Amino acid sequence: MNSNDRSKKPHEVKESSLTYDDYAAINDGNRYELVQGQLELMSPGPSSIHQMIHFEIQKNLTKNCEEEYFILYAPIDVILSEEEVRQPDVVLIHRGRKGIIKKRGITGAPDLVVEILSPSTLKRDKIDKRKTYANYAVPEYWIVEPESFILEQFVLVNGQYEPYNIFQQNESITSPNIHCVNFTMAAIAENIPDIKE
């Protein structure tokens, strides 16, 4: 190995395994997540429907759960480790665990993570993030399908997510972990206008 190769190696190692500090120093106008030390560029801004559903879920969680939980929403860094940083759509953190909320973001596993699907995030949300949130012991994970207004609920059992329930229409959404949850997907849908392409 010549001296030029030696001088490049530390840079290559740095590029292959970034940390939160590297991630936080990026200021290029794009949004990223840090996945096993690798930057993943997030898709363009979410659709108007996505944002309206996001707001309605946040509003319902706030109405029912604000006394017990902090309700935070994207963009917010959920720093699961120095090499794993995600930006869920909505997170709940019990007020008794407020110590994991820092100025830079959330440092540890929230009590609930919610992701609202987009065509460009389907695989990331349903497979990649599901594995990540389970690996870092997030007790409950919701995936919301905006086209059909279906909410899939996963609960952590022995280190893996098990499908717990699927909610649609007028079924009351409840949680085995977060007892204040109480709304329906029909209530969300009725506040979303029919928007044309």
DADAWO-V221229 format. One record per pair of residues at least 4 apart in sequence whose ideal C-beta (glycine too) atoms are under 7 Angstrom apart, sorted by the first residue. I is the first residue (numbers start at 1). J is the second residue. If there is no record, write none. Layout:
{{I	J} {I	J}}
//
This chain:
{{1	5} {1	6} {3	7} {4	8} {5	9} {8	12} {9	13} {10	14} {11	15} {12	16} {13	17} {16	37} {17	37} {17	83} {18	22} {18	23} {18	34} {18	37} {18	38} {18	39} {19	82} {19	83} {20	24} {20	34} {20	79} {20	82} {20	85} {21	25} {23	32} {23	34} {23	39} {23	85} {24	104} {26	32} {30	41} {31	42} {31	75} {31	87} {32	39} {32	40} {32	41} {32	42} {33	40} {33	42} {33	85} {33	86} {33	87} {34	39} {34	83} {34	84} {34	85} {35	40} {35	84} {36	83} {36	84} {37	83} {43	118} {43	120} {43	121} {46	50} {46	51} {46	118} {47	118} {48	52} {48	195} {49	53} {49	146} {49	192} {49	195} {50	54} {50	116} {50	118} {50	146} {51	55} {52	56} {52	192} {53	57} {53	116} {53	144} {53	146} {53	188} {53	192} {54	58} {54	73} {54	89} {54	90} {54	116} {55	59} {56	60} {56	188} {56	191} {57	61} {57	90} {57	114} {57	144} {57	188} {58	62} {58	71} {58	73} {58	90} {59	63} {60	64} {60	183} {61	65} {61	71} {61	90} {61	92} {62	66} {62	71} {64	180} {64	181} {64	182} {64	183} {65	69} {65	71} {65	92} {65	178} {65	180} {65	181} {66	71} {68	94} {68	95} {68	180} {69	92} {69	93} {69	94} {69	95} {69	111} {70	93} {70	95} {70	98} {70	101} {71	90} {71	92} {72	76} {72	91} {73	89} {73	90} {74	87} {74	88} {74	89} {75	87} {76	87} {76	91} {76	105} {76	106} {77	85} {77	87} {77	104} {77	105} {77	106} {78	85} {78	86} {78	87} {78	88} {78	91} {78	105} {78	106} {78	110} {79	85} {79	105} {79	106} {79	107} {80	84} {80	86} {80	109} {80	132} {80	136} {84	132} {84	136} {86	129} {86	132} {88	113} {88	114} {88	115} {89	114} {89	115} {89	116} {90	114} {91	106} {91	110} {91	112} {91	113} {92	110} {92	111} {92	112} {92	178} {93	97} {93	98} {93	100} {93	101} {93	106} {93	110} {93	111} {94	111} {100	106} {100	107} {100	108} {101	106} {102	107} {106	110} {109	136} {109	137} {109	138} {110	138} {111	139} {111	140} {111	177} {111	178} {112	140} {112	142} {112	178} {113	133} {113	138} {113	141} {114	142} {114	144} {115	125} {115	129} {115	143} {116	144} {116	146} {117	121} {117	122} {117	125} {117	143} {117	144} {117	145} {117	146} {121	125} {122	126} {123	127} {123	128} {124	128} {124	129} {125	129} {125	143} {126	130} {126	143} {127	131} {128	132} {129	133} {130	134} {130	141} {130	154} {130	161} {131	135} {132	136} {133	138} {133	141} {134	156} {134	159} {134	160} {134	161} {137	156} {138	156} {139	155} {139	156} {139	177} {140	154} {140	155} {140	175} {140	177} {140	178} {141	154} {141	161} {142	151} {142	152} {142	153} {143	152} {144	151} {145	150} {149	168} {149	185} {149	188} {149	189} {150	166} {150	168} {150	185} {151	167} {151	173} {151	185} {152	163} {152	166} {153	164} {153	165} {153	167} {154	161} {154	162} {154	163} {154	164} {155	161} {155	162} {155	164} {155	176} {156	161} {157	162} {164	176} {167	171} {167	173} {167	185} {168	185} {169	185} {169	186} {170	184} {170	186} {171	184} {172	182} {172	184} {173	181} {173	183} {173	184} {174	181} {174	182} {175	179} {175	181} {183	187} {185	189} {186	190} {188	192}}
//
